[in-house]
């Protein structure tokens, strides 16, 4: 049985670790003023530069149910099952969105609440 490990980009693992352990990520959306892009396109440096220039903090948007459904579908093309480790339910709706999306996959997607930010 081939099992995928997945998480959101909020896990803050380096690209080296993601690659070494074959962990697949889905990005949150980061908004800086009028600019909204996936996490990773907008970098940590972009966030710092934006805050230094404007005095404002960037915002993030959790992955919604439709995005999770599309993500889980794409991962399951190459894997039999999937373990998705999610940003804490105490700080984001991402966990609930992932759980709701996972219900369409007949027990092939297992969502874990990390209970942590990173």
Secondary structure, DSSP 8 states (H G I E B T S, - for coil): --EEEEEEGGG---HHHHHHTTEEEE--EEEETTEEEEBTTB-HHHHHHHHHHHS---EEE---HHHHHHHHHHHTTT-SEEEEEE--TTT-SHHHHHHHHHGGGTT-EEEEE--S--
